[in-house]
């Protein structure tokens, strides 16, 4: 029975890694669609989003089967429970990559990204957070998981920079306000991707230690 559970757990890790790879590729395609203005890249992003949705269902089924039929011990139960929570955030990251790709199709060719370097930095930082969160789970790396909340502060700060950049561009040039709003939404989606990466990292910490950040908040509330 234990050998069978270990095999299932190994498959779960493999599938989570595969799903992580899909969302990393989806983000990469969305970024390329945004900066290189490629319609094919945008459509490819949406296809990856569909694959991410399918992977979520596959992993959810495996997790439920493990919980219902294998009767995992406490440590294994944490891993499976964390995986169930993580795939929800991973699926939403895929959705947001798709949203960025769709917005890229609406932007005019005249958008000057040389004046919006903070968006590029934000995209890179958010993507790195996702990669690190998945790597932390697979490698059971507590230190890496705990470092991701600090990276989120950088993404939040970059969002403020993007907003200020866009305000200044519209003020100086009386530019395309609709395009500025779309770009602000792009930045918002990258910020949300960072937030989901933090959520994933918190479940990684839980799977390793048995403690979740929400438990700390409850403890403080009761004091």
C-alpha positions in Angstrom: 0.0 0.0 0.0 2.8 2.4 0.9 4.7 1.7 -2.3 1.6 2.4 -4.3 1.1 5.7 -2.5 4.7 6.7 -3.0 4.3 6.1 -6.8 1.1 8.2 -6.9 2.9 10.9 -4.9 5.7 10.9 -7.4 3.2 11.2 -10.3 1.6 14.1 -8.5 5.0 15.9 -8.3 5.6 15.2 -12.0 2.2 16.5 -13.0 2.6 19.6 -10.8 6.0 20.3 -12.4 4.4 19.8 -15.9 1.6 22.2 -15.0 4.2 24.7 -13.7 6.1 24.4 -16.9 2.9 25.2 -18.9 2.1 28.3 -16.9 5.7 29.5 -17.2 5.5 29.0 -21.0 2.1 30.8 -21.1 3.6 33.8 -19.3 6.6 33.8 -21.6 4.4 33.7 -24.7 2.1 36.5 -23.2 5.2 38.7 -22.6 6.4 38.0 -26.2 3.0 38.8 -27.6 3.0 42.0 -25.6 6.4 43.3 -26.6 6.9 41.8 -30.0 3.2 42.3 -31.0 2.8 38.8 -32.3 -0.7 37.6 -32.9 0.4 34.0 -33.3 2.2 34.2 -29.9 -1.0 35.6 -28.3 -3.1 32.7 -29.7 -0.5 30.2 -28.5 -0.8 31.6 -25.0 -4.5 30.9 -25.0 -3.9 27.3 -26.1 -1.5 26.9 -23.2 -4.2 28.3 -20.9 -6.5 25.6 -22.1 -3.9 22.9 -21.4 -3.4 24.4 -17.9 -7.2 24.0 -17.3 -6.9 20.3 -18.3 -3.9 19.7 -16.0 -5.8 21.2 -13.1 -8.6 18.7 -13.5 -6.1 15.8 -13.9 -4.2 16.8 -10.7 -7.4 17.4 -8.8 -8.6 13.9 -9.6 -5.3 12.4 -8.5 -5.3 14.3 -5.2 -8.9 13.3 -4.4 -8.1 9.6 -5.2 -5.1 9.8 -2.9 -7.2 11.3 -0.1 -10.1 8.9 -0.5 -8.3 5.6 -1.1 -4.8 5.8 0.3 -5.4 7.2 3.8 -2.2 9.3 3.9 -0.4 10.0 7.1 -0.2 13.6 8.4 2.9 14.7 6.4 1.6 13.2 3.2 -1.8 14.7 3.8 -0.3 18.1 4.0 1.5 17.6 0.6 -1.7 16.5 -1.1 -3.8 19.2 0.5 -1.3 21.8 -0.5 -1.3 20.6 -4.1 -5.0 20.9 -4.2 -4.7 24.5 -3.1 -1.8 25.3 -5.4 -3.4 24.2 -8.6 -6.2 26.7 -8.1 -3.7 29.5 -8.1 -1.7 28.0 -11.0 -4.9 27.8 -13.1 -5.6 31.5 -12.4 -2.1 32.4 -13.4 -2.8 30.7 -16.7 -6.0 32.7 -17.0 -4.1 35.9 -16.4 -1.5 35.1 -19.0 -4.3 34.6 -21.4 -5.8 38.0 -20.4 -2.5 39.7 -21.1 -2.3 38.0 -24.5 -5.8 39.2 -25.4 -5.0 42.7 -24.4 -1.8 42.7 -26.5 -4.0 42.1 -29.6 -5.9 45.3 -28.9 -2.9 47.6 -28.4 -2.0 50.0 -31.3 1.3 49.5 -33.1 2.4 53.0 -32.0 2.9 52.0 -28.3 6.5 52.8 -27.3 7.6 50.2 -24.9 11.0 51.9 -24.5 9.1 54.4 -22.3 7.5 51.5 -20.3 10.5 49.5 -19.2 8.9 49.0 -15.8 6.3 46.7 -17.4 9.1 44.5 -18.8 10.8 44.4 -15.4 7.5 43.6 -13.8 6.8 40.7 -16.2 10.3 39.3 -15.6 10.0 39.5 -11.8 6.5 38.0 -11.7 7.5 35.1 -14.0 10.5 34.4 -11.7 8.3 34.3 -8.7 6.1 31.6 -10.3 9.2 29.5 -11.3 10.6 29.7 -7.8 7.3 28.8 -6.2 7.1 25.6 -8.3 10.8 24.8 -7.7 10.3 25.2 -4.0 7.5 22.7 -3.9 9.3 20.1 -6.0 12.6 20.5 -4.2 11.0 20.9 -0.7 13.0 24.1 -0.4 11.6 26.1 2.6 14.1 28.9 2.2 13.2 29.5 -1.4 9.5 29.4 -0.6 9.8 31.9 2.2 11.8 34.3 -0.1 9.0 34.8 -2.6 7.0 37.2 -0.4 10.0 39.6 -0.6 10.0 39.4 -4.4 6.3 40.3 -4.3 7.2 43.7 -2.7 9.3 44.4 -5.8 6.4 43.5 -8.2 4.1 45.8 -6.2 6.6 48.6 -6.3 7.0 48.2 -10.1 3.2 48.4 -10.5 3.3 51.8 -8.9 6.1 52.8 -11.3 4.1 51.6 -14.3 1.1 53.5 -13.2 3.1 56.7 -12.8 4.8 56.2 -16.2 1.4 55.9 -17.9 0.0 59.0 -16.1 3.0 61.0 -17.2 2.8 59.7 -20.9 -0.9 60.7 -21.1 -0.2 64.0 -19.4 2.7 65.0 -21.7 1.4 63.6 -25.0 -2.3 63.5 -24.7 -1.8 60.0 -25.9 -4.2 57.1 -26.5 -6.0 56.9 -23.2 -7.6 53.6 -24.1 -4.2 52.1 -24.7 -2.9 53.5 -21.4 -5.8 51.8 -19.6 -5.1 48.5 -21.3 -1.5 48.7 -20.3 -2.4 49.5 -16.7 -4.6 46.3 -16.8 -1.6 44.4 -18.2 0.4 45.6 -15.2 -2.4 44.6 -12.9 -2.5 41.1 -14.2 1.3 40.8 -13.6 0.7 42.0 -10.1 -2.0 39.3 -9.6 0.3 36.7 -11.0 2.8 37.7 -8.3 0.0 37.4 -5.6 -0.8 33.9 -6.8 2.9 32.9 -6.7 2.9 34.1 -3.0 -0.2 32.0 -2.3 1.6 28.9 -3.9 4.7 29.6 -1.8 2.6 29.8 1.4 1.1 26.3 0.6 4.6 25.0 0.0 5.6 26.2 3.4 2.6 24.5 4.9 3.4 21.3 3.1 6.8 21.3 4.7 6.2 22.7 8.2 2.5 22.2 8.8 2.1 25.9 9.4 0.2 28.4 7.1 0.4 32.1 7.2 -3.3 32.3 7.8 -2.8 30.4 11.1 -0.4 33.1 12.3 -2.9 35.8 11.5 -5.6 33.9 13.5 -3.1 33.5 16.4 -2.4 37.2 16.5 -6.1 38.0 16.3 -6.8 35.9 19.4 -4.0 37.4 21.5 
